[in-house]
Amino acid sequence: VAFLSSHTNDDDSVSTGVARQDCIGGPLIIGPMRGREEHFIPLLHALIEKHFENDSGSGDVSGMDGSVMMMITGHPNLMAELMEIKGMSKLWECPAMTSDGEPIYQNGDGSYLAMMHPTLG
């Protein structure tokens, strides 16, 4: 779990993220993540570094090799920014579906950044 907060005169915000790895050698699955879009990449880095630091036992994550999976919906600018990071790639793109046919978080405030999704992993 990672938390990131920012404080300005007009805004106090906290962003949170969770990651899990279901099996040895499996991908690090990111989600859910909530908060501000500009916090997403620093949160992602914190989750990855902490996970692989614990995995290596040495604290040095520079040589670690692993995959990260996340499901992001409704944040095209964030996706464009992620695709500029070396080593990141998009596996697939499709609409997120709900059982009632309505958009996910239809009237939400946009703070749900990465979904927790059982099909990842």
Secondary structure, 3 states (H helix, E strand, C coil): CEEEEEEECCEEEEEEEEEECCCCCCCEEEEEEECCHHHHHHHHHHHHHHHHHHHHCCCCCCCCCCCEEEECCCCHHHHHHHHCCCCCCCCCCCCCCCCCCCCCCCCCCCCEEEECCCCCC
